[in-house]
């Protein structure tokens, strides 16, 4: 239902993947995991950037579980930290 609706996040994501895989518009149905894996690659992290992965995992764990909390930080604060660590 949302595959070709570019107003949705799902539709936008599929459109971007379609473009990166050089698939014609309207041919999203040919997107399969093996085709995507063949055409897309993760960015390589330099050795001095690996701290970001561990910190992201820790922040996601803090945000997404009720068992652990970080005094003085709410979900909005954790999301801000995640954005900083993942994007900057």
PyMOL Python script that loads the backbone (N, CA, C, O; Angstrom):
from pymol import cmd

cmd.read_pdbstr("""\
ATOM      1  N   UNK A   1       0.812  -1.191   0.000  1.00  0.00           N
ATOM      2  CA  UNK A   1       0.000   0.000   0.000  1.00  0.00           C
ATOM      3  C   UNK A   1       0.864   1.267   0.000  1.00  0.00           C
ATOM      4  O   UNK A   1       0.516   2.251  -0.654  1.00  0.00           O
ATOM      5  N   UNK A   2       1.989   1.250   0.730  1.00  0.00           N
ATOM      6  CA  UNK A   2       2.823   2.444   0.827  1.00  0.00           C
ATOM      7  C   UNK A   2       4.044   2.390  -0.083  1.00  0.00           C
ATOM      8  O   UNK A   2       4.834   3.334  -0.103  1.00  0.00           O
ATOM      9  N   UNK A   3       4.215   1.302  -0.838  1.00  0.00           N
ATOM     10  CA  UNK A   3       5.422   1.135  -1.657  1.00  0.00           C
ATOM     11  C   UNK A   3       5.707   2.323  -2.565  1.00  0.00           C
ATOM     12  O   UNK A   3       6.846   2.783  -2.640  1.00  0.00           O
ATOM     13  N   UNK A   4       4.701   2.819  -3.247  1.00  0.00           N
ATOM     14  CA  UNK A   4       4.934   3.889  -4.209  1.00  0.00           C
ATOM     15  C   UNK A   4       4.473   5.252  -3.698  1.00  0.00           C
ATOM     16  O   UNK A   4       4.471   6.221  -4.457  1.00  0.00           O
ATOM     17  N   UNK A   5       4.088   5.343  -2.438  1.00  0.00           N
ATOM     18  CA  UNK A   5       3.641   6.601  -1.855  1.00  0.00           C
ATOM     19  C   UNK A   5       4.844   7.338  -1.271  1.00  0.00           C
ATOM     20  O   UNK A   5       5.298   7.029  -0.169  1.00  0.00           O
ATOM     21  N   UNK A   6       5.352   8.308  -2.014  1.00  0.00           N
ATOM     22  CA  UNK A   6       6.554   9.029  -1.585  1.00  0.00           C
ATOM     23  C   UNK A   6       6.293  10.003  -0.441  1.00  0.00           C
ATOM     24  O   UNK A   6       7.209  10.684   0.021  1.00  0.00           O
ATOM     25  N   UNK A   7       5.054  10.068   0.011  1.00  0.00           N
ATOM     26  CA  UNK A   7       4.746  10.889   1.180  1.00  0.00           C
ATOM     27  C   UNK A   7       5.051  10.133   2.465  1.00  0.00           C
ATOM     28  O   UNK A   7       5.060  10.725   3.544  1.00  0.00           O
ATOM     29  N   UNK A   8       5.302   8.829   2.360  1.00  0.00           N
ATOM     30  CA  UNK A   8       5.581   8.015   3.548  1.00  0.00           C
ATOM     31  C   UNK A   8       7.073   7.732   3.645  1.00  0.00           C
ATOM     32  O   UNK A   8       7.779   7.746   2.637  1.00  0.00           O
ATOM     33  N   UNK A   9       7.551   7.476   4.852  1.00  0.00           N
ATOM     34  CA  UNK A   9       8.951   7.117   5.054  1.00  0.00           C
ATOM     35  C   UNK A   9       9.260   5.829   4.304  1.00  0.00           C
ATOM     36  O   UNK A   9      10.299   5.721   3.654  1.00  0.00           O
ATOM     37  N   UNK A  10       8.362   4.854   4.392  1.00  0.00           N
ATOM     38  CA  UNK A  10       8.566   3.572   3.703  1.00  0.00           C
ATOM     39  C   UNK A  10       8.709   3.787   2.196  1.00  0.00           C
ATOM     40  O   UNK A  10       9.618   3.241   1.570  1.00  0.00           O
ATOM     41  N   UNK A  11       7.815   4.578   1.621  1.00  0.00           N
ATOM     42  CA  UNK A  11       7.878   4.846   0.186  1.00  0.00           C
ATOM     43  C   UNK A  11       9.148   5.572  -0.212  1.00  0.00           C
ATOM     44  O   UNK A  11       9.753   5.254  -1.236  1.00  0.00           O
ATOM     45  N   UNK A  12       9.557   6.549   0.593  1.00  0.00           N
ATOM     46  CA  UNK A  12      10.794   7.291   0.314  1.00  0.00           C
ATOM     47  C   UNK A  12      12.009   6.378   0.401  1.00  0.00           C
ATOM     48  O   UNK A  12      12.914   6.462  -0.429  1.00  0.00           O
ATOM     49  N   UNK A  13      12.030   5.500   1.413  1.00  0.00           N
ATOM     50  CA  UNK A  13      13.152   4.569   1.547  1.00  0.00           C
ATOM     51  C   UNK A  13      13.248   3.633   0.346  1.00  0.00           C
ATOM     52  O   UNK A  13      14.330   3.420  -0.200  1.00  0.00           O
ATOM     53  N   UNK A  14      12.104   3.076  -0.061  1.00  0.00           N
ATOM     54  CA  UNK A  14      12.110   2.183  -1.222  1.00  0.00           C
ATOM     55  C   UNK A  14      12.528   2.917  -2.494  1.00  0.00           C
ATOM     56  O   UNK A  14      13.235   2.358  -3.333  1.00  0.00           O
ATOM     57  N   UNK A  15      12.099   4.148  -2.632  1.00  0.00           N
ATOM     58  CA  UNK A  15      12.480   4.943  -3.807  1.00  0.00           C
ATOM     59  C   UNK A  15      13.982   5.170  -3.841  1.00  0.00           C
ATOM     60  O   UNK A  15      14.607   5.051  -4.895  1.00  0.00           O
ATOM     61  N   UNK A  16      14.561   5.494  -2.697  1.00  0.00           N
ATOM     62  CA  UNK A  16      16.006   5.711  -2.648  1.00  0.00           C
ATOM     63  C   UNK A  16      16.763   4.419  -2.951  1.00  0.00           C
ATOM     64  O   UNK A  16      17.750   4.436  -3.686  1.00  0.00           O
ATOM     65  N   UNK A  17      16.309   3.308  -2.391  1.00  0.00           N
ATOM     66  CA  UNK A  17      16.943   2.010  -2.668  1.00  0.00           C
ATOM     67  C   UNK A  17      16.794   1.670  -4.148  1.00  0.00           C
ATOM     68  O   UNK A  17      17.734   1.177  -4.772  1.00  0.00           O
ATOM     69  N   UNK A  18      15.613   1.932  -4.710  1.00  0.00           N
ATOM     70  CA  UNK A  18      15.379   1.668  -6.132  1.00  0.00           C
ATOM     71  C   UNK A  18      16.376   2.442  -6.989  1.00  0.00           C
ATOM     72  O   UNK A  18      16.953   1.894  -7.929  1.00  0.00           O
ATOM     73  N   UNK A  19      16.573   3.705  -6.664  1.00  0.00           N
ATOM     74  CA  UNK A  19      17.511   4.530  -7.428  1.00  0.00           C
ATOM     75  C   UNK A  19      18.942   4.020  -7.283  1.00  0.00           C
ATOM     76  O   UNK A  19      19.679   3.943  -8.267  1.00  0.00           O
ATOM     77  N   UNK A  20      19.331   3.674  -6.067  1.00  0.00           N
ATOM     78  CA  UNK A  20      20.690   3.178  -5.835  1.00  0.00           C
ATOM     79  C   UNK A  20      20.954   1.851  -6.538  1.00  0.00           C
ATOM     80  O   UNK A  20      22.095   1.541  -6.882  1.00  0.00           O
ATOM     81  N   UNK A  21      19.902   1.071  -6.750  1.00  0.00           N
ATOM     82  CA  UNK A  21      20.030  -0.229  -7.431  1.00  0.00           C
ATOM     83  C   UNK A  21      19.758  -0.122  -8.927  1.00  0.00           C
ATOM     84  O   UNK A  21      19.731  -1.134  -9.627  1.00  0.00           O
ATOM     85  N   UNK A  22      19.554   1.101  -9.421  1.00  0.00           N
ATOM     86  CA  UNK A  22      19.285   1.336 -10.842  1.00  0.00           C
ATOM     87  C   UNK A  22      18.086   0.551 -11.351  1.00  0.00           C
ATOM     88  O   UNK A  22      18.137  -0.047 -12.427  1.00  0.00           O
ATOM     89  N   UNK A  23      17.009   0.555 -10.576  1.00  0.00           N
ATOM     90  CA  UNK A  23      15.759  -0.091 -10.960  1.00  0.00           C
ATOM     91  C   UNK A  23      14.823   0.992 -11.490  1.00  0.00           C
ATOM     92  O   UNK A  23      14.715   2.063 -10.893  1.00  0.00           O
ATOM     93  N   UNK A  24      14.146   0.722 -12.606  1.00  0.00           N
ATOM     94  CA  UNK A  24      13.223   1.696 -13.188  1.00  0.00           C
ATOM     95  C   UNK A  24      12.058   1.986 -12.249  1.00  0.00           C
ATOM     96  O   UNK A  24      11.635   1.125 -11.478  1.00  0.00           O
ATOM     97  N   UNK A  25      11.549   3.213 -12.326  1.00  0.00           N
ATOM     98  CA  UNK A  25      10.391   3.618 -11.517  1.00  0.00           C
ATOM     99  C   UNK A  25       9.223   2.684 -11.803  1.00  0.00           C
ATOM    100  O   UNK A  25       8.966   2.338 -12.956  1.00  0.00           O
ATOM    101  N   UNK A  26       8.525   2.282 -10.761  1.00  0.00           N
ATOM    102  CA  UNK A  26       7.402   1.365 -10.908  1.00  0.00           C
ATOM    103  C   UNK A  26       7.814  -0.094 -10.889  1.00  0.00           C
ATOM    104  O   UNK A  26       6.964  -0.980 -10.969  1.00  0.00           O
ATOM    105  N   UNK A  27       9.103  -0.351 -10.783  1.00  0.00           N
ATOM    106  CA  UNK A  27       9.603  -1.737 -10.783  1.00  0.00           C
ATOM    107  C   UNK A  27      10.088  -2.152  -9.397  1.00  0.00           C
ATOM    108  O   UNK A  27      10.924  -3.047  -9.277  1.00  0.00           O
ATOM    109  N   UNK A  28       9.563  -1.500  -8.334  1.00  0.00           N
ATOM    110  CA  UNK A  28       9.990  -1.822  -6.979  1.00  0.00           C
ATOM    111  C   UNK A  28       9.776  -3.290  -6.654  1.00  0.00           C
ATOM    112  O   UNK A  28      10.462  -3.838  -5.792  1.00  0.00           O
ATOM    113  N   UNK A  29       8.837  -3.933  -7.332  1.00  0.00           N
ATOM    114  CA  UNK A  29       8.539  -5.328  -7.021  1.00  0.00           C
ATOM    115  C   UNK A  29       9.725  -6.254  -7.309  1.00  0.00           C
ATOM    116  O   UNK A  29       9.752  -7.385  -6.822  1.00  0.00           O
ATOM    117  N   UNK A  30      10.703  -5.790  -8.093  1.00  0.00           N
ATOM    118  CA  UNK A  30      11.878  -6.635  -8.353  1.00  0.00           C
ATOM    119  C   UNK A  30      12.942  -6.480  -7.266  1.00  0.00           C
ATOM    120  O   UNK A  30      13.945  -7.194  -7.277  1.00  0.00           O
ATOM    121  N   UNK A  31      12.731  -5.559  -6.334  1.00  0.00           N
ATOM    122  CA  UNK A  31      13.686  -5.400  -5.229  1.00  0.00           C
ATOM    123  C   UNK A  31      13.610  -6.629  -4.333  1.00  0.00           C
ATOM    124  O   UNK A  31      12.578  -6.903  -3.720  1.00  0.00           O
ATOM    125  N   UNK A  32      14.685  -7.345  -4.269  1.00  0.00           N
ATOM    126  CA  UNK A  32      14.800  -8.524  -3.429  1.00  0.00           C
ATOM    127  C   UNK A  32      16.078  -8.384  -2.615  1.00  0.00           C
ATOM    128  O   UNK A  32      16.999  -7.683  -3.033  1.00  0.00           O
ATOM    129  N   UNK A  33      16.151  -9.040  -1.455  1.00  0.00           N
ATOM    130  CA  UNK A  33      17.344  -8.895  -0.611  1.00  0.00           C
ATOM    131  C   UNK A  33      18.658  -9.156  -1.349  1.00  0.00           C
ATOM    132  O   UNK A  33      19.628  -8.425  -1.151  1.00  0.00           O
ATOM    133  N   UNK A  34      18.704 -10.183  -2.192  1.00  0.00           N
ATOM    134  CA  UNK A  34      19.968 -10.486  -2.880  1.00  0.00           C
ATOM    135  C   UNK A  34      20.358  -9.369  -3.846  1.00  0.00           C
ATOM    136  O   UNK A  34      21.544  -9.074  -3.990  1.00  0.00           O
ATOM    137  N   UNK A  35      19.384  -8.742  -4.510  1.00  0.00           N
ATOM    138  CA  UNK A  35      19.672  -7.633  -5.411  1.00  0.00           C
ATOM    139  C   UNK A  35      20.165  -6.414  -4.630  1.00  0.00           C
ATOM    140  O   UNK A  35      21.116  -5.750  -5.041  1.00  0.00           O
ATOM    141  N   UNK A  36      19.521  -6.129  -3.513  1.00  0.00           N
ATOM    142  CA  UNK A  36      19.920  -4.981  -2.689  1.00  0.00           C
ATOM    143  C   UNK A  36      21.311  -5.210  -2.110  1.00  0.00           C
ATOM    144  O   UNK A  36      22.149  -4.309  -2.143  1.00  0.00           O
ATOM    145  N   UNK A  37      21.566  -6.404  -1.581  1.00  0.00           N
ATOM    146  CA  UNK A  37      22.895  -6.700  -1.014  1.00  0.00           C
ATOM    147  C   UNK A  37      23.982  -6.585  -2.064  1.00  0.00           C
ATOM    148  O   UNK A  37      25.095  -6.156  -1.760  1.00  0.00           O
ATOM    149  N   UNK A  38      23.674  -6.963  -3.298  1.00  0.00           N
ATOM    150  CA  UNK A  38      24.646  -6.913  -4.389  1.00  0.00           C
ATOM    151  C   UNK A  38      24.984  -5.472  -4.764  1.00  0.00           C
ATOM    152  O   UNK A  38      26.114  -5.178  -5.153  1.00  0.00           O
ATOM    153  N   UNK A  39      24.008  -4.579  -4.647  1.00  0.00           N
ATOM    154  CA  UNK A  39      24.181  -3.208  -5.118  1.00  0.00           C
ATOM    155  C   UNK A  39      24.494  -2.180  -4.043  1.00  0.00           C
ATOM    156  O   UNK A  39      25.002  -1.104  -4.358  1.00  0.00           O
ATOM    157  N   UNK A  40      24.206  -2.480  -2.791  1.00  0.00           N
ATOM    158  CA  UNK A  40      24.431  -1.507  -1.722  1.00  0.00           C
ATOM    159  C   UNK A  40      25.487  -2.005  -0.758  1.00  0.00           C
ATOM    160  O   UNK A  40      25.576  -3.201  -0.482  1.00  0.00           O
ATOM    161  N   UNK A  41      26.272  -1.100  -0.258  1.00  0.00           N
ATOM    162  CA  UNK A  41      27.313  -1.436   0.709  1.00  0.00           C
ATOM    163  C   UNK A  41      27.244  -0.466   1.880  1.00  0.00           C
ATOM    164  O   UNK A  41      26.900   0.705   1.719  1.00  0.00           O
ATOM    165  N   UNK A  42      27.576  -0.972   3.050  1.00  0.00           N
ATOM    166  CA  UNK A  42      27.688  -0.109   4.211  1.00  0.00           C
ATOM    167  C   UNK A  42      28.960   0.702   4.091  1.00  0.00           C
ATOM    168  O   UNK A  42      29.938   0.266   3.485  1.00  0.00           O
ATOM    169  N   UNK A  43      28.935   1.887   4.674  1.00  0.00           N
ATOM    170  CA  UNK A  43      30.146   2.683   4.722  1.00  0.00           C
ATOM    171  C   UNK A  43      31.126   2.036   5.684  1.00  0.00           C
ATOM    172  O   UNK A  43      30.731   1.518   6.728  1.00  0.00           O
ATOM    173  N   UNK A  44      32.386   2.065   5.338  1.00  0.00           N
ATOM    174  CA  UNK A  44      33.429   1.554   6.225  1.00  0.00           C
ATOM    175  C   UNK A  44      33.725   2.611   7.283  1.00  0.00           C
ATOM    176  O   UNK A  44      33.868   3.797   6.987  1.00  0.00           O
ATOM    177  N   UNK A  45      33.810   2.146   8.514  1.00  0.00           N
ATOM    178  CA  UNK A  45      34.174   3.051   9.605  1.00  0.00           C
ATOM    179  C   UNK A  45      35.675   3.004   9.809  1.00  0.00           C
ATOM    180  O   UNK A  45      36.282   1.933   9.803  1.00  0.00           O
ATOM    181  N   UNK A  46      36.258   4.156   9.987  1.00  0.00           N
ATOM    182  CA  UNK A  46      37.683   4.181  10.308  1.00  0.00           C
ATOM    183  C   UNK A  46      37.858   3.719  11.754  1.00  0.00           C
ATOM    184  O   UNK A  46      36.919   3.760  12.549  1.00  0.00           O
ATOM    185  N   UNK A  47      39.035   3.295  12.069  1.00  0.00           N
ATOM    186  CA  UNK A  47      39.309   2.739  13.401  1.00  0.00           C
ATOM    187  C   UNK A  47      38.967   3.730  14.515  1.00  0.00           C
ATOM    188  O   UNK A  47      38.515   3.328  15.587  1.00  0.00           O
ATOM    189  N   UNK A  48      39.181   5.023  14.262  1.00  0.00           N
ATOM    190  CA  UNK A  48      38.913   6.019  15.308  1.00  0.00           C
ATOM    191  C   UNK A  48      37.430   6.386  15.417  1.00  0.00           C
ATOM    192  O   UNK A  48      37.072   7.236  16.232  1.00  0.00           O
ATOM    193  N   UNK A  49      36.565   5.768  14.619  1.00  0.00           N
ATOM    194  CA  UNK A  49      35.123   6.030  14.687  1.00  0.00           C
ATOM    195  C   UNK A  49      34.329   4.871  15.297  1.00  0.00           C
ATOM    196  O   UNK A  49      33.109   4.976  15.428  1.00  0.00           O
ATOM    197  N   UNK A  50      34.977   3.788  15.668  1.00  0.00           N
ATOM    198  CA  UNK A  50      34.269   2.619  16.199  1.00  0.00           C
ATOM    199  C   UNK A  50      33.583   2.889  17.537  1.00  0.00           C
ATOM    200  O   UNK A  50      32.656   2.170  17.911  1.00  0.00           O
ATOM    201  N   UNK A  51      34.022   3.900  18.249  1.00  0.00           N
ATOM    202  CA  UNK A  51      33.381   4.250  19.514  1.00  0.00           C
ATOM    203  C   UNK A  51      31.916   4.598  19.301  1.00  0.00           C
ATOM    204  O   UNK A  51      31.092   4.406  20.195  1.00  0.00           O
ATOM    205  N   UNK A  52      31.586   5.114  18.107  1.00  0.00           N
ATOM    206  CA  UNK A  52      30.212   5.499  17.806  1.00  0.00           C
ATOM    207  C   UNK A  52      29.264   4.299  17.872  1.00  0.00           C
ATOM    208  O   UNK A  52      28.152   4.412  18.388  1.00  0.00           O
ATOM    209  N   UNK A  53      29.701   3.155  17.351  1.00  0.00           N
ATOM    210  CA  UNK A  53      28.857   1.956  17.354  1.00  0.00           C
ATOM    211  C   UNK A  53      28.494   1.532  18.767  1.00  0.00           C
ATOM    212  O   UNK A  53      27.326   1.297  19.076  1.00  0.00           O
ATOM    213  N   UNK A  54      29.496   1.438  19.612  1.00  0.00           N
ATOM    214  CA  UNK A  54      29.249   1.020  20.994  1.00  0.00           C
ATOM    215  C   UNK A  54      28.353   2.016  21.729  1.00  0.00           C
ATOM    216  O   UNK A  54      27.450   1.620  22.467  1.00  0.00           O
ATOM    217  N   UNK A  55      28.605   3.296  21.526  1.00  0.00           N
ATOM    218  CA  UNK A  55      27.798   4.314  22.189  1.00  0.00           C
ATOM    219  C   UNK A  55      26.358   4.285  21.671  1.00  0.00           C
ATOM    220  O   UNK A  55      25.420   4.428  22.455  1.00  0.00           O
ATOM    221  N   UNK A  56      26.173   4.102  20.368  1.00  0.00           N
ATOM    222  CA  UNK A  56      24.818   4.008  19.806  1.00  0.00           C
ATOM    223  C   UNK A  56      24.069   2.820  20.402  1.00  0.00           C
ATOM    224  O   UNK A  56      22.902   2.945  20.775  1.00  0.00           O
ATOM    225  N   UNK A  57      24.728   1.678  20.492  1.00  0.00           N
ATOM    226  CA  UNK A  57      24.095   0.489  21.073  1.00  0.00           C
ATOM    227  C   UNK A  57      23.689   0.754  22.523  1.00  0.00           C
ATOM    228  O   UNK A  57      22.594   0.386  22.949  1.00  0.00           O
ATOM    229  N   UNK A  58      24.566   1.384  23.257  1.00  0.00           N
ATOM    230  CA  UNK A  58      24.288   1.687  24.664  1.00  0.00           C
ATOM    231  C   UNK A  58      23.128   2.673  24.807  1.00  0.00           C
ATOM    232  O   UNK A  58      22.246   2.481  25.643  1.00  0.00           O
ATOM    233  N   UNK A  59      23.133   3.714  24.001  1.00  0.00           N
ATOM    234  CA  UNK A  59      22.052   4.700  24.066  1.00  0.00           C
ATOM    235  C   UNK A  59      20.711   4.103  23.644  1.00  0.00           C
ATOM    236  O   UNK A  59      19.682   4.397  24.254  1.00  0.00           O
ATOM    237  N   UNK A  60      20.716   3.267  22.606  1.00  0.00           N
ATOM    238  CA  UNK A  60      19.481   2.597  22.185  1.00  0.00           C
ATOM    239  C   UNK A  60      18.957   1.683  23.285  1.00  0.00           C
ATOM    240  O   UNK A  60      17.754   1.623  23.536  1.00  0.00           O
ATOM    241  N   UNK A  61      19.855   0.986  23.926  1.00  0.00           N
ATOM    242  CA  UNK A  61      19.470   0.099  25.024  1.00  0.00           C
ATOM    243  C   UNK A  61      18.852   0.897  26.176  1.00  0.00           C
ATOM    244  O   UNK A  61      17.831   0.499  26.736  1.00  0.00           O
ATOM    245  N   UNK A  62      19.471   2.011  26.518  1.00  0.00           N
ATOM    246  CA  UNK A  62      18.925   2.872  27.580  1.00  0.00           C
ATOM    247  C   UNK A  62      17.551   3.409  27.204  1.00  0.00           C
ATOM    248  O   UNK A  62      16.639   3.431  28.030  1.00  0.00           O
ATOM    249  N   UNK A  63      17.408   3.835  25.973  1.00  0.00           N
ATOM    250  CA  UNK A  63      16.152   4.431  25.534  1.00  0.00           C
ATOM    251  C   UNK A  63      15.020   3.406  25.409  1.00  0.00           C
ATOM    252  O   UNK A  63      13.868   3.706  25.722  1.00  0.00           O
ATOM    253  N   UNK A  64      15.354   2.199  24.951  1.00  0.00           N
ATOM    254  CA  UNK A  64      14.324   1.228  24.580  1.00  0.00           C
ATOM    255  C   UNK A  64      13.979   0.201  25.655  1.00  0.00           C
ATOM    256  O   UNK A  64      13.112  -0.645  25.437  1.00  0.00           O
ATOM    257  N   UNK A  65      14.635   0.257  26.798  1.00  0.00           N
ATOM    258  CA  UNK A  65      14.287  -0.670  27.873  1.00  0.00           C
ATOM    259  C   UNK A  65      13.873   0.109  29.112  1.00  0.00           C
ATOM    260  O   UNK A  65      14.392   1.189  29.394  1.00  0.00           O
ATOM    261  N   UNK A  66      12.945  -0.454  29.830  1.00  0.00           N
ATOM    262  CA  UNK A  66      12.487   0.188  31.062  1.00  0.00           C
ATOM    263  C   UNK A  66      13.310  -0.251  32.270  1.00  0.00           C
ATOM    264  O   UNK A  66      13.216   0.347  33.342  1.00  0.00           O
ATOM    265  N   UNK A  67      14.120  -1.302  32.092  1.00  0.00           N
ATOM    266  CA  UNK A  67      14.902  -1.861  33.195  1.00  0.00           C
ATOM    267  C   UNK A  67      16.058  -0.963  33.615  1.00  0.00           C
ATOM    268  O   UNK A  67      16.492  -0.996  34.766  1.00  0.00           O
ATOM    269  N   UNK A  68      16.554  -0.160  32.677  1.00  0.00           N
ATOM    270  CA  UNK A  68      17.731   0.665  32.939  1.00  0.00           C
ATOM    271  C   UNK A  68      17.356   2.116  32.677  1.00  0.00           C
ATOM    272  O   UNK A  68      16.624   2.411  31.733  1.00  0.00           O
ATOM    273  N   UNK A  69      17.849   3.007  33.497  1.00  0.00           N
ATOM    274  CA  UNK A  69      17.645   4.423  33.195  1.00  0.00           C
ATOM    275  C   UNK A  69      18.900   5.196  33.540  1.00  0.00           C
ATOM    276  O   UNK A  69      19.726   4.756  34.341  1.00  0.00           O
ATOM    277  N   UNK A  70      19.024   6.325  32.937  1.00  0.00           N
ATOM    278  CA  UNK A  70      20.159   7.208  33.168  1.00  0.00           C
ATOM    279  C   UNK A  70      19.600   8.449  33.852  1.00  0.00           C
ATOM    280  O   UNK A  70      18.940   9.265  33.208  1.00  0.00           O
ATOM    281  N   UNK A  71      19.855   8.600  35.147  1.00  0.00           N
ATOM    282  CA  UNK A  71      19.273   9.716  35.890  1.00  0.00           C
ATOM    283  C   UNK A  71      19.552  11.059  35.217  1.00  0.00           C
ATOM    284  O   UNK A  71      20.684  11.365  34.842  1.00  0.00           O
ATOM    285  N   UNK A  72      18.497  11.843  35.079  1.00  0.00           N
ATOM    286  CA  UNK A  72      18.628  13.169  34.487  1.00  0.00           C
ATOM    287  C   UNK A  72      18.438  13.196  32.979  1.00  0.00           C
ATOM    288  O   UNK A  72      18.462  14.272  32.381  1.00  0.00           O
ATOM    289  N   UNK A  73      18.248  12.023  32.340  1.00  0.00           N
ATOM    290  CA  UNK A  73      18.070  11.963  30.894  1.00  0.00           C
ATOM    291  C   UNK A  73      16.734  11.304  30.577  1.00  0.00           C
ATOM    292  O   UNK A  73      16.425  10.227  31.087  1.00  0.00           O
ATOM    293  N   UNK A  74      15.947  11.960  29.731  1.00  0.00           N
ATOM    294  CA  UNK A  74      14.700  11.353  29.270  1.00  0.00           C
ATOM    295  C   UNK A  74      14.892  10.874  27.826  1.00  0.00           C
ATOM    296  O   UNK A  74      15.980  11.007  27.266  1.00  0.00           O
ATOM    297  N   UNK A  75      13.835  10.318  27.227  1.00  0.00           N
ATOM    298  CA  UNK A  75      13.938   9.797  25.858  1.00  0.00           C
ATOM    299  C   UNK A  75      14.339  10.869  24.855  1.00  0.00           C
ATOM    300  O   UNK A  75      15.089  10.596  23.918  1.00  0.00           O
ATOM    301  N   UNK A  76      13.847  12.076  25.046  1.00  0.00           N
ATOM    302  CA  UNK A  76      14.195  13.178  24.143  1.00  0.00           C
ATOM    303  C   UNK A  76      15.691  13.482  24.210  1.00  0.00           C
ATOM    304  O   UNK A  76      16.333  13.709  23.185  1.00  0.00           O
ATOM    305  N   UNK A  77      16.236  13.484  25.423  1.00  0.00           N
ATOM    306  CA  UNK A  77      17.676  13.708  25.596  1.00  0.00           C
ATOM    307  C   UNK A  77      18.479  12.593  24.924  1.00  0.00           C
ATOM    308  O   UNK A  77      19.471  12.855  24.243  1.00  0.00           O
ATOM    309  N   UNK A  78      18.037  11.338  25.125  1.00  0.00           N
ATOM    310  CA  UNK A  78      18.746  10.199  24.529  1.00  0.00           C
ATOM    311  C   UNK A  78      18.663  10.253  23.007  1.00  0.00           C
ATOM    312  O   UNK A  78      19.633   9.927  22.324  1.00  0.00           O
ATOM    313  N   UNK A  79      17.511  10.663  22.469  1.00  0.00           N
ATOM    314  CA  UNK A  79      17.384  10.799  21.016  1.00  0.00           C
ATOM    315  C   UNK A  79      18.301  11.887  20.479  1.00  0.00           C
ATOM    316  O   UNK A  79      18.870  11.738  19.398  1.00  0.00           O
ATOM    317  N   UNK A  80      18.451  12.969  21.213  1.00  0.00           N
ATOM    318  CA  UNK A  80      19.365  14.034  20.798  1.00  0.00           C
ATOM    319  C   UNK A  80      20.801  13.524  20.777  1.00  0.00           C
ATOM    320  O   UNK A  80      21.555  13.800  19.843  1.00  0.00           O
ATOM    321  N   UNK A  81      21.171  12.781  21.809  1.00  0.00           N
ATOM    322  CA  UNK A  81      22.514  12.202  21.846  1.00  0.00           C
ATOM    323  C   UNK A  81      22.721  11.222  20.693  1.00  0.00           C
ATOM    324  O   UNK A  81      23.774  11.223  20.055  1.00  0.00           O
ATOM    325  N   UNK A  82      21.716  10.388  20.427  1.00  0.00           N
ATOM    326  CA  UNK A  82      21.807   9.442  19.314  1.00  0.00           C
ATOM    327  C   UNK A  82      21.989  10.166  17.989  1.00  0.00           C
ATOM    328  O   UNK A  82      22.806   9.761  17.162  1.00  0.00           O
ATOM    329  N   UNK A  83      21.240  11.219  17.789  1.00  0.00           N
ATOM    330  CA  UNK A  83      21.365  12.001  16.549  1.00  0.00           C
ATOM    331  C   UNK A  83      22.771  12.559  16.420  1.00  0.00           C
ATOM    332  O   UNK A  83      23.372  12.504  15.348  1.00  0.00           O
ATOM    333  N   UNK A  84      23.288  13.091  17.503  1.00  0.00           N
ATOM    334  CA  UNK A  84      24.647  13.641  17.472  1.00  0.00           C
ATOM    335  C   UNK A  84      25.673  12.570  17.136  1.00  0.00           C
ATOM    336  O   UNK A  84      26.532  12.777  16.278  1.00  0.00           O
ATOM    337  N   UNK A  85      25.589  11.430  17.806  1.00  0.00           N
ATOM    338  CA  UNK A  85      26.582  10.370  17.623  1.00  0.00           C
ATOM    339  C   UNK A  85      26.468   9.740  16.238  1.00  0.00           C
ATOM    340  O   UNK A  85      27.485   9.404  15.630  1.00  0.00           O
ATOM    341  N   UNK A  86      25.260   9.577  15.736  1.00  0.00           N
ATOM    342  CA  UNK A  86      25.062   8.888  14.466  1.00  0.00           C
ATOM    343  C   UNK A  86      25.231   9.781  13.239  1.00  0.00           C
ATOM    344  O   UNK A  86      25.599   9.301  12.167  1.00  0.00           O
ATOM    345  N   UNK A  87      24.966  11.062  13.390  1.00  0.00           N
ATOM    346  CA  UNK A  87      24.941  11.934  12.223  1.00  0.00           C
ATOM    347  C   UNK A  87      26.168  12.821  12.120  1.00  0.00           C
ATOM    348  O   UNK A  87      26.655  13.071  11.017  1.00  0.00           O
ATOM    349  N   UNK A  88      26.662  13.289  13.217  1.00  0.00           N
ATOM    350  CA  UNK A  88      27.776  14.256  13.145  1.00  0.00           C
ATOM    351  C   UNK A  88      29.096  13.587  12.863  1.00  0.00           C
ATOM    352  O   UNK A  88      30.123  14.260  12.774  1.00  0.00           O
TER     353      UNK A  88
END
""", "prot")
cmd.dss("prot")
cmd.show_as("cartoon", "prot")
cmd.util.cbc("prot")
cmd.orient("prot")
